[in-house]
């Protein structure tokens, strides 16, 4: 047995079934050992894709996804995906190869300080110096990645450590990390204060964040909402905590959320924020919430309390524990009927009608509502970042939080397709649909090879508007329609021919009246499939068709 064998054995002991990655000289001993184990190896086409695959896999199976890369550029290619996982608190263990110990610090071929490079956005990291430490380090890495507030952990293995022989079999040590202690039960006094504040409030609202899903606390939160009938709004990462078609759910907040949810946030006299960092994309008016003394902030990470805004009542604790205690403390309480009627009326007044007449383009919002209806929301949905992400968040019905996979905190283009591959590898019961724009898809293209090689049946919805749509919209709103570096017309490729080169079938739809038949054909196919959906470049500006025609004239 050598160091690599020890590492793989420790991975198996931690329940690892799949490793996503790309080989090189420095991690070759690890790859060799994986081939003799029960662990499946999935070869990505880029290390960044491997880490996004690990993220998608981990989010679906609620485990730490595992990825690997060689030293130097292989390791640095992981950086964006590690930061993506960190910002959304996704558990991940990244395994990198490193040059021999004797060469570290000498600018050796393909040497890089990957621990230093990722220090700001890993939960913890290790440089392995002794073979005997490998089992302990691997066990600690999985413990750290999956407990408390989850996040990515990096283990850097020098090549000579992976090759070093090791014959002794020591007893497995109990994990006891100095300075890393998990929280106990949340403070009961603080929870009583929250319960009393809710009872006194006339217009309470629950703001659901991604921490609820990470804690697997959605069921207890749903019980709390059912018992109290407190209306719920959500951050993007909190979508699905309460099914988005539930009568007590009123939409996503933030600069790209619904008008109803944002108005509710402002009108409420008590906001109970659960498992959210209250970032700028979600809550712009932090000062207003602070001055009104109407914010209750509940989070497992004490560093988040007061970081972006000072709460009226802070509660540090696991959401599952806090919600259970709060449910008991609010036994018999119901939100006042006047507030319930007001928010229902507000939803009716602020829900826009969808334009569905044929005009040579498909309304993407309409498409996503039809896709949701056709799949009955029984699918895993991944998105890229930009308009495709926001259209999906607001118009696809999301019934479970771990079925909507997106880069909420970091906003990473190139995330959607590899995350879908990981999600599909994690389970085979439900279809996986990657929703992408034609800009972001071009950051994903190499992973079509991974998808084809391993027969991974991802359905791809490509909103094609020949624009980098989100920046195009930004330039319309704030730069007087001075569109610069956002037009990708004529840059290709022919997406249908491209996927055909990989042996993947495709379809295309350009009229709203043909959306249903196009979706039906895509979903009926048992293999990977690309559906190209033609969307107006001026879709988000309101009168999209008229502006498009004016530009052409």
C-alpha positions in Angstrom: 0.0 0.0 0.0 1.2 3.5 -0.8 -0.1 7.0 0.0 -2.5 7.0 -2.9 -4.0 3.7 -1.8 -4.4 5.1 1.7 -6.2 8.2 0.3 -8.6 6.1 -1.9 -9.3 3.7 1.0 -10.2 6.7 3.1 -12.5 8.0 0.4 -14.3 4.7 0.2 -14.7 4.8 4.0 -16.4 8.1 3.7 -18.9 6.8 1.2 -17.4 8.2 -2.0 -18.9 6.6 -5.1 -17.7 8.9 -7.9 -14.7 11.2 -8.4 -14.7 13.8 -11.2 -11.5 15.1 -12.6 -8.6 15.3 -15.0 -5.3 13.5 -14.8 -1.7 14.7 -14.8 1.6 13.6 -13.6 1.2 14.9 -10.1 -2.1 13.2 -9.4 -1.4 10.1 -11.6 -0.7 7.9 -8.5 -4.1 8.8 -7.1 -5.8 8.0 -10.5 -4.1 4.7 -10.6 -5.3 3.8 -7.1 -8.9 4.8 -8.0 -8.9 2.4 -10.9 -8.4 -0.5 -8.4 -11.2 0.6 -6.1 -15.0 0.7 -6.0 -15.0 4.4 -6.9 -16.0 5.4 -10.4 -13.8 8.0 -12.2 -15.5 10.5 -14.6 -13.2 12.3 -16.9 -14.1 15.9 -17.5 -12.8 18.0 -20.3 -11.6 20.8 -18.0 -10.8 20.8 -14.3 -13.3 23.6 -13.7 -16.0 21.4 -15.2 -15.0 18.6 -12.9 -15.5 20.7 -9.8 -18.9 21.9 -11.0 -19.8 18.3 -11.6 -18.8 17.4 -8.1 -20.9 20.3 -6.8 -24.0 19.2 -8.8 -23.5 15.6 -7.6 -23.1 16.6 -4.0 -26.1 18.9 -4.0 -28.4 16.2 -5.3 -27.1 13.4 -3.0 -26.5 15.8 0.0 -22.9 14.6 0.3 -19.5 16.2 -0.4 -18.7 15.9 -4.1 -15.1 15.0 -4.9 -13.0 16.3 -7.7 -9.3 16.0 -8.6 -6.7 17.8 -10.7 -3.0 17.8 -11.2 -0.6 20.4 -10.0 -0.1 23.9 -11.5 -2.6 24.8 -14.2 -4.7 21.8 -13.4 -5.1 23.0 -9.8 -5.7 26.6 -10.8 -8.4 25.6 -13.2 -10.4 24.4 -10.1 -10.3 27.9 -8.5 -13.5 29.4 -10.0 -15.5 26.3 -9.2 -14.2 26.1 -5.6 -15.1 29.7 -5.1 -18.6 29.0 -6.6 -19.1 26.2 -4.0 -17.8 28.4 -1.2 -20.2 31.2 -1.9 -23.2 28.9 -2.0 -22.0 26.8 1.0 -21.7 23.6 -1.0 -19.8 20.7 0.5 -16.9 19.6 -1.7 -13.5 17.9 -1.3 -11.0 18.9 -3.9 -7.9 16.7 -4.3 -4.9 18.2 -6.0 -1.5 16.7 -6.9 1.6 18.7 -6.0 5.3 18.6 -7.0 7.6 16.5 -4.7 8.2 17.9 -1.3 11.8 18.7 -2.0 10.8 20.9 -5.0 8.1 22.9 -3.2 9.1 26.6 -3.2 11.6 26.2 -6.1 9.3 27.2 -9.0 9.4 23.6 -10.2 7.6 22.6 -13.4 3.8 23.0 -12.8 4.3 24.1 -9.2 1.7 26.5 -7.7 0.8 27.3 -4.1 -2.8 26.2 -4.6 -3.5 26.4 -0.8 -2.5 30.0 -0.8 -4.4 30.7 -4.0 -7.7 29.3 -2.6 -7.3 30.4 1.0 -10.0 33.1 0.9 -12.6 30.7 -0.4 -12.0 27.3 1.1 -13.5 26.3 4.5 -10.1 24.6 5.2 -7.1 23.2 3.4 -4.3 20.7 3.9 -0.8 20.2 2.5 0.0 16.5 3.2 3.6 16.1 4.4 3.5 12.6 6.0 1.9 9.4 4.6 0.7 8.3 8.0 -1.5 11.5 8.2 -3.5 10.7 5.1 -6.5 8.8 6.7 -6.9 11.4 9.4 -6.7 14.3 7.0 -9.2 12.8 4.6 -11.6 12.0 7.4 -11.3 15.5 8.8 -11.8 17.0 5.3 -15.2 15.3 4.9 -16.2 16.2 8.5 -15.4 19.9 7.9 -16.9 20.0 4.5 -20.3 18.6 5.5 -20.8 19.9 9.1 -21.8 23.3 10.4 -22.0 25.6 7.5 -20.9 23.4 4.6 -18.1 24.4 2.2 -15.2 23.2 0.1 -12.0 21.7 1.6 -8.8 21.2 -0.4 -6.2 18.5 0.1 -2.9 19.1 -1.7 -0.9 15.8 -2.1 2.8 16.1 -3.1 3.6 13.4 -5.7 6.2 11.6 -3.5 3.7 11.4 -0.6 1.2 9.6 -2.9 4.0 7.2 -4.1 5.5 6.6 -0.7 5.0 3.0 0.7 3.1 2.5 3.9 2.6 -0.8 5.6 1.3 0.0 9.1 -2.4 -0.1 9.8 -3.2 2.2 12.7 -6.5 2.5 14.5 -8.9 5.1 13.2 -8.7 8.3 15.3 -11.8 10.0 16.5 -12.1 13.4 14.8 -11.3 16.1 17.3 -10.4 19.4 15.7 -9.1 22.1 17.9 -11.0 25.3 17.2 -13.7 23.6 15.2 -16.7 22.9 17.4 -20.2 22.4 16.2 -23.0 24.5 17.7 -25.2 22.9 20.2 -28.9 23.7 20.7 -29.9 27.3 19.8 -30.4 29.7 22.7 -34.0 29.2 23.9 -34.2 32.8 25.3 -33.5 34.2 21.8 -36.1 32.0 20.2 -38.7 33.1 22.8 -37.9 36.7 21.8 -38.5 35.8 18.2 -41.8 34.1 19.0 -43.0 37.1 21.0 -42.0 39.5 18.3 -44.0 37.5 15.8 -47.1 37.4 18.0 -46.9 41.2 18.4 -46.3 41.9 14.7 -49.1 42.9 12.4 -47.3 42.1 9.1 -44.7 39.3 9.6 -43.0 37.6 6.7 -40.5 34.7 6.5 -37.5 35.3 4.3 -36.3 31.8 3.3 -32.6 31.4 2.4 -30.4 28.6 1.1 -29.4 27.6 4.7 -32.8 25.9 5.1 -32.0 23.6 2.3 -28.4 23.0 3.5 -29.8 22.0 6.9 -32.4 19.8 5.2 -34.9 21.7 7.3 -37.5 22.5 4.6 -40.1 20.0 6.0 -40.0 21.6 9.5 -40.2 25.1 8.0 -43.2 24.0 5.9 -44.9 22.8 9.0 -44.2 26.1 10.7 -45.7 28.0 7.7 -48.7 25.7 7.6 -49.4 26.1 11.3 -48.9 29.9 11.4 -49.8 30.9 7.8 -47.0 33.5 7.8 -46.4 34.5 4.2 -43.0 33.4 2.7 -40.7 35.1 0.3 -37.2 33.7 -0.7 -33.8 34.5 -1.9 -32.7 32.7 -5.1 -30.9 30.0 -3.0 -34.0 29.5 -0.9 -36.4 28.8 -3.8 -38.2 25.5 -3.3 -38.0 25.6 0.5 -41.7 26.3 0.2 -43.0 25.1 -3.2 -43.1 28.1 -5.4 -46.7 27.3 -6.4 -47.8 27.1 -2.7 -50.5 29.7 -1.8 -48.3 31.0 1.0 -45.3 31.7 -1.2 -45.1 35.1 -2.8 -41.9 35.1 -4.9 -38.2 35.8 -4.9 -36.8 39.0 -3.6 -34.0 41.2 -4.9 -33.1 43.2 -7.9 -34.3 40.4 -10.2 -37.1 39.1 -8.1 -40.8 39.7 -8.2 -42.5 43.0 -7.5 -44.8 41.3 -5.0 -42.0 39.9 -2.9 -40.0 43.2 -2.8 -43.1 45.2 -1.9 -43.9 42.7 0.9 -40.4 43.0 2.3 -40.8 46.8 2.5 -44.3 46.7 3.9 -43.7 44.1 6.5 -43.1 45.1 10.1 -41.1 41.9 11.0 -38.8 40.0 8.6 -37.7 36.6 9.9 -34.6 35.8 7.8 -33.6 32.2 7.9 -30.3 30.9 6.5 -29.4 33.9 4.3 -26.4 36.2 4.3 -28.8 39.1 3.3 -26.5 40.0 0.4 -26.8 43.1 -1.8 -28.5 41.2 -4.6 -31.3 40.2 -2.3 -31.7 43.1 0.0 -30.6 46.5 -1.2 -32.2 48.6 1.5 -30.3 47.3 4.5 -30.5 50.6 6.3 -34.3 50.6 6.2 -34.6 47.2 7.8 -32.1 48.2 10.5 -33.8 51.5 11.4 -37.3 50.0 11.5 -36.0 47.3 14.0 -37.9 44.7 12.2 -35.2 42.1 11.3 -34.8 38.8 12.9 -31.7 37.0 11.6 -31.3 33.3 12.1 -28.1 31.6 10.8 -25.7 28.8 11.7 -22.7 31.0 11.0 -22.2 33.7 13.6 -20.0 35.6 11.2 -23.1 36.4 9.1 -25.0 37.9 11.9 -24.6 41.7 11.7 -22.2 41.5 8.7 -24.5 43.1 6.2 -27.1 44.6 8.5 -27.7 44.7 12.2 -30.7 42.6 13.3 -33.3 43.5 15.9 -33.1 39.9 17.2 -30.1 37.7 16.3 -30.3 33.9 16.6 -27.2 31.7 16.0 -28.2 28.1 15.4 -29.0 25.3 13.0 -32.2 26.2 11.1 -33.7 22.8 11.7 -33.3 23.1 15.5 -34.4 26.8 15.5 -37.5 26.1 13.3 -38.6 23.2 15.5 -38.3 25.3 18.7 -40.1 28.2 17.0 -42.9 25.9 15.8 -43.5 24.8 19.4 -43.3 28.3 20.8 -45.9 29.5 18.2 -48.4 26.7 18.9 -51.9 28.0 18.3 -50.7 31.2 16.6 -52.1 32.4 13.3 -51.1 35.4 11.3 -53.8 38.1 11.2 -56.3 37.7 8.4 -55.9 41.4 7.2 -52.3 40.9 6.4 -53.0 37.6 4.6 -55.7 39.3 2.5 -53.4 42.3 1.7 -50.6 40.1 0.3 -52.9 37.9 -1.7 -54.4 41.1 -3.2 -50.9 42.4 -3.9 -49.9 39.2 -5.7 -52.9 39.5 -7.9 -52.1 43.1 -8.8 -48.4 42.6 -9.5 -48.4 39.4 -11.5 -47.9 40.4 -15.2 -49.6 38.7 -18.1 -47.4 36.7 -20.4 -47.5 37.6 -24.1 -47.9 34.4 -26.0 -48.8 35.5 -29.6 -46.5 34.2 -32.4 -44.0 36.8 -33.5 -40.9 34.9 -34.6 -39.6 34.6 -31.1 -40.5 32.5 -28.0 -41.3 34.2 -24.7 -38.8 32.5 -22.4 -41.1 33.0 -19.4 -43.9 31.3 -21.1 -41.6 28.5 -22.3 -40.4 27.8 -18.7 -44.0 27.8 -17.4 -44.9 25.2 -20.1 -41.7 23.2 -19.3 -42.7 23.2 -15.6 -46.2 22.1 -16.5 -45.0 19.3 -18.8 -42.5 17.9 -16.3 -44.9 18.5 -13.4 -41.8 20.0 -11.8 -40.4 16.5 -11.3 -37.0 17.2 -12.7 -33.6 18.6 -11.6 -33.1 22.0 -13.1 -29.6 23.6 -13.5 -29.0 27.1 -14.9 -26.2 29.2 -16.1 -26.0 32.8 -14.9 -27.8 35.7 -16.5 -31.3 36.1 -17.9 -31.7 32.3 -18.3 -31.2 31.9 -14.5 -33.6 34.7 -13.6 -36.3 33.6 -16.0 -36.0 30.1 -14.6 -36.1 31.2 -10.9 -39.2 33.3 -11.5 -41.2 31.1 -13.9 -40.3 27.4 -13.4 -42.2 25.9 -10.5 -39.6 24.7 -7.9 -41.0 22.2 -5.4 -37.8 21.1 -3.7 -34.8 23.2 -3.0 -32.2 20.6 -4.0 -33.8 20.3 -7.4 -32.9 23.8 -8.5 -29.1 24.0 -8.9 -27.7 27.4 -9.7 -24.7 29.7 -8.9 -26.5 32.2 -6.6 -23.7 33.7 -4.6 -20.8 33.9 -7.2 -22.8 34.1 -10.4 -20.6 31.7 -12.4 -21.0 31.3 -16.2 -20.0 27.8 -17.2 -21.7 26.2 -14.2 -25.0 24.9 -15.6 -24.0 22.0 -17.9 -21.3 20.4 -15.8 -23.6 20.7 -12.7 -26.3 19.0 -14.7 -23.8 16.2 -15.6 -23.0 15.7 -11.9 -26.7 15.8 -10.9 -27.5 13.2 -13.6 -24.7 11.0 -12.3 -26.0 11.3 -8.8 -29.4 9.8 -9.6 -31.4 8.3 -12.5 -35.0 8.6 -11.3 -35.7 12.2 -12.5 -34.7 14.0 -15.7 -32.0 16.6 -15.5 -32.5 19.8 -17.6 -29.8 22.4 -18.1 -31.2 25.9 -19.0 -28.6 28.0 -20.7 -28.0 31.1 -22.7 -26.0 31.0 -26.0 -23.3 33.0 -24.3 -22.8 30.9 -21.2 -23.2 27.6 -23.2 -20.0 28.5 -25.1 -18.2 28.3 -21.8 -19.5 24.7 -21.3 -19.0 23.2 -24.8 -16.1 20.8 -24.0 -18.2 19.0 -21.4 -20.4 17.7 -24.2 -17.6 15.2 -24.6 -18.0 14.0 -21.0 -21.7 13.8 -21.4 -21.4 11.7 -24.5 -18.6 9.5 -23.3 -20.5 8.4 -20.2 -24.0 8.4 -21.8 -25.3 11.0 -19.4 -28.8 12.0 -20.6 -29.0 15.7 -19.9 -31.7 17.7 -21.7 -30.3 21.1 -22.7 -32.5 24.2 -23.2 -30.6 26.9 -25.1 -32.1 30.4 -25.1 -30.6 31.8 -28.3 -30.7 35.6 -28.6 -27.3 36.2 -30.1 -26.5 38.4 -27.1 -24.8 38.4 -23.8 -28.3 39.1 -22.5 -27.8 40.2 -18.9 -25.1 42.8 -19.8 -27.1 43.8 -22.9 -30.1 44.5 -20.6 -27.8 46.4 -18.2 -26.5 48.6 -21.0 -30.1 49.3 -22.1 -31.1 50.3 -18.6 -28.1 52.3 -17.5 -26.0 53.2 -20.6 -28.6 54.6 -23.0 -28.7 51.5 -25.1 -25.0 51.8 -25.9 -24.5 48.2 -26.6 -20.9 47.3 -26.5 -19.2 43.8 -26.5 -22.5 42.0 -26.1 -23.4 41.1 -29.7 -22.3 37.6 -30.5 -24.1 37.5 -33.9 -21.9 35.9 -36.6 -19.6 34.4 -34.0 -21.2 31.0 -34.3 -21.3 28.2 -33.8 -24.2 26.4 -35.5 -25.3 24.7 -32.3 -27.3 22.0 -34.0 -24.3 21.0 -36.1 -22.0 21.3 -33.0 -24.0 18.8 -30.9 -24.5 16.6 -34.0 -20.7 16.3 -34.1 -21.0 14.7 -30.6 -23.8 12.4 -31.7 -26.4 14.4 -29.9 -29.8 15.2 -31.4 -31.4 18.7 -31.4 -34.6 20.6 -32.2 -35.5 24.2 -32.6 -38.6 26.3 -31.7 -39.3 29.9 -32.8 -43.0 30.3 -32.1 -45.0 30.2 -28.8 -47.6 28.0 -30.4 -45.0 25.3 -31.1 -43.5 25.3 -27.6 -45.5 22.3 -26.3 -44.7 20.1 -29.2 -41.0 21.0 -29.0 -40.9 20.2 -25.2 -42.7 17.0 -25.8 -40.2 15.9 -28.4 -37.2 16.8 -26.2 -38.5 15.0 -23.1 -39.5 11.9 -25.1 -35.9 11.3 -26.2 -34.1 9.0 -23.8 -30.7 10.4 -24.5 -29.1 13.8 -24.4 -30.9 16.4 -26.4 -30.5 20.1 -27.3 -33.5 22.3 -27.8 -32.6 25.7 -29.3 -35.2 28.3 -28.3 -35.1 31.6 -30.3 -35.6 34.6 -28.0 -35.7 38.3 -28.9 -32.5 40.1 -28.1 -34.6 42.9 -26.6 -36.9 40.6 -24.6 -36.3 42.1 -21.2 -37.0 45.7 -22.2 -40.7 45.4 -22.2 -41.8 46.1 -25.8 -39.2 43.6 -27.1 -40.6 43.0 -30.6 -41.1 46.7 -31.4 -37.6 47.7 -30.3 -36.2 44.8 -32.2 -37.9 46.0 -35.4 -36.9 49.6 -34.8 -33.2 48.5 -34.5 -33.5 46.5 -37.7 -35.1 49.5 -39.5 
